[in-house]
Structures are given as C-alpha cells and as structure tokens.
Amino acid sequence: MIRLPVLAAALAVASLATTALAGADEGDILVQAGHEGRPASCAVLHVRACNLGASSADGTMERTWTVVVADEATRVLRAHGYTVVRRPADYDAHDTVKAAVFIHFDGSEPCASGASVGFPATTSRAFVDGWETSYRAFFPYRFVGENFTENEHRYYGFRKVDAPEKMLIEFGEMTCPAQFAWMKPRLAEMGDKLAAFLMERVPK
C-alpha cells in the first residue's frame, strides 16, 4: 500500500513533469515565477545550475513568494481578457508573446541590495522606464539599478521566449529584515501593480 504522503509527492512530481515538458505556446504575456518547481524540475530537464533562490532569516523561500506574485498578476490579466502563458522556473518550450516578465526577489548580505531590473538590449527604454517609475513610487527602499548582475542581464529565461519586451524584476531583498517585513503582506499587491503596468503597456 502506498502511504498518502508518498502518493501525494509522486503525483506532484508527475504534475511538474507534465508542466515542464509542455509544448510551446503563444499569447499576449508570459509570466514566470522564479525558481518555481525546483529542485524537482531540475532533474526532469537536466538543469545543472539548480539555483533554489534566496531565503529569509526565518526560512521563507523566494520560490514561494514568486508564485504568489505571478499567480496574482496572471489572475488579474486573464480577468481583463489577456492571454497569459504562465511558466515555472524550468520548462521545455519556446514561447511567443508580446511581453515577458520574470519574477524574483533578491538575496544578499543583509540590506546590501534592494529592487532592480534586468533586460536584454532588445527591450525598449519606454518599457523599462515605465516599470521603474511605477515601482519606485511604491517601494520605499533602495533601487539598486539595471542589469545589476550578469545573471540579470543575461537571464536564461530571455532565450526561451520570443517577445519584443522582456524584463526580469527583482521586487526587493528578502535577506534585509526591513524590506522583508514590508514586502511580506504586500505580495498580492505587487502582482496587482505588475498586472496594471502590463495592461498599460501591452495591447490585447
């Protein structure tokens, strides 16, 4: 007899494998939740650098927060008639959309970082500036800049989608106690603000 926790775990892995191996899709907007599905998805797709994401002092994982923001943004966008391709960290597909956003939270030496964005050269200045203006007005902590690291500038997800606008968003630093405490109750609001920004910039 298979015990229920073991069966549940097996079903979760099977579901993840189905999502990871999904075919390419087309839509208005792609929303990816950083680190979602790891570490299980790394084995399915032979991902060598299986980065599990940042974690806070109390053990909260980045990959739980990115899902909340991504799911809320997706919910709002779909409610307004947008076709959203919702992706986890790892998947075997190459999608085509009008705009793609990749959701993350930073981890660093405590309070050495903050919010930032990463994007390839093909992303328009107007798209980047629009998000920065919107988020700076909301986020009361440090904005550390654009393409802050090579991982931001050359994020692997950019290669997995055809889109004129692509942007990785670091919403803030989980390892800074003040930022963590401020962000924790506002994850759904972050998703709402991301959706509102995208609806302003991306035509249906």
N, C-alpha and C positions, 0 to 999 in steps of 0.2 A: 504494500500500500504506500502511495506517495503522500507524505505529510503535506498539509495545506501550505505552509510557508515555502516548502521546496517547490511545490507545484506553481505557486504564485510567482516565484522567482523565475522559473522556467518559462512561464507564459510572458513575463516581462521581457526576457531576453529575446523570445521569438517575435514579440511585437516590435522590439527595437530593430531586429534584423530586417523585418519587413519594411520598416520606415527607412532604414539606412540604404536598402537596396532598391528603393523606389525609383521609377524612371524619371527622366527629365520632364519638367513642367513649364508652362507659360502662364503669365499673369500680369497684374499691374505692379505688385510689390512683393519682394521677398523679405521675410523677417526670419533671422537666425538667432537662436538663443545660444550664446557662447557656452561651450563645454557640456551642453545638454546631452545626456545619454552616455557619457563617459563614466567609468572606463570600459563598459561592455562594448560600446561601438568601436573602440579601437581594435579589439580582437577581430570583430566581424569584417572590418575594412582594412586590416593590417596597417593601422596607423602607428608609426614608430614613436613619434614625439607625442605621447598621450598626456597632454597637459590637462590636469584636472581643475585648473583655475585657482583663484585666490580663496582664502578663508579668513574669517574674522577671529578675534581673540576668543569668542565663545563657541567657535567651531562651525558657524554658519558658512555654508559653501556658496561660492559665486554661482555655481550651476543651478542652485535653487532660486536665486534671485533673478537670473537672466530669464528663466522660464516664466516667472510671474509677469515681468515687463513685456516679454514677447507675446505671451498669450493675451494680455490686455490690449496691447496695440493691435493685434490681429483681430480680436473680437470687435473693437470699435471700427476698424477699417472695413471689415466684412459687413457690419451693420449699416455702413454707408455705401454699400454697393461695390466695394473694391474686391478684386480677385487677389487673394493673398496666398503666396507659396510659403508655407511655414516649415522651416528646416531646423533640425538639431545640429550639433557640432559636426558630426560625420555622416555623410550620405554619398551614395554612388549615383550622382546625377549632375547634369549641367543645364541650368535653368535659363529662361529668357524672360526678363521683366523690364519695367521702366525705371525702377529704383530698387536698390537692395540695401538693407541695414542689418548690421551685425552687432548684437547687444552684449556688452561686457561691463564688469566692474573691476577696478584696478586693485592690485595688492603690491605693497612696497614696504620699505622701512616706515614705521608708523608716522603718518602725516607728512611724508615726503612727496606725495603725489596728489592727484585730485581727478577732475574731469578732463577729458581730452578727446580728440577725434583722429582717425586715420583714414586715408583715402588714396586711391591711385591718381595719377596725373589726368586721367580722363574725366574725373568728376568735376562738375562745374563749380566755379568760385561762388556763384549765387546759392547753390545748394548747401555748401559748407557754411557760408556766412549766415544763411537763414537759420540753420540749426544752432550755430554758436550764439547768435543774438537771442534766440528764444530760450536756450538753456542757461545762458549766463544770467538772464533776468530771473530765473527760477532757482538756480543752485547757488547757495550763499558762500560756498567755499572756493578753493583755488581751481582755476582752469589752467592746466599746465601746457597746453598748446596743441599743435597739429603735427601728425606723424611723429609723435613724441619718441617712438622707438622704431626700429626696423620692422619689428613684428606688426606694428600698427600700419606702417606704410606699405608693407608687402604681405598683408594678411592673406592666408591661404584661401579664405572664402571668396576673395575677389576673383580668383581664377575659375571658380565654379559657377559663375553666372555671367550672362551677357546682359549688361544694363548700362545706360549712359551715366547713371548716378549710383555710386557705391560708397558706403561710409560705415566704418567701424566706430561705435560710440562707447566710450568709457564713461559711465554715468557718475563715477566718483570712486573714492578709495575706501574699500571695506576695512582695511587694516588701520585706518585712522578712527579712533573711538568717536570723536565728534561727528565726523562725516557718516559713520556707520549709524549712529543714533538718529541722525537727521534723516537719512535715506530709508531706514527700515520701515517706517509707517507710510512711506510715500511711493512705494514700488508701483502700485496700480496707477497712481497719478503720473508717474514717469511714462508709463505705457500710454496713458491718455494724451499726454503732451507730445509724445512721439507720433502718435496717430494724427493729431491735429496738424502738426508740422507737415507730415507726408501728404495729407489731404490738401494743404495749401500749395504744395509743390508738384504733385503728380496728378495729371488728368486721368479720368477714368476712360 
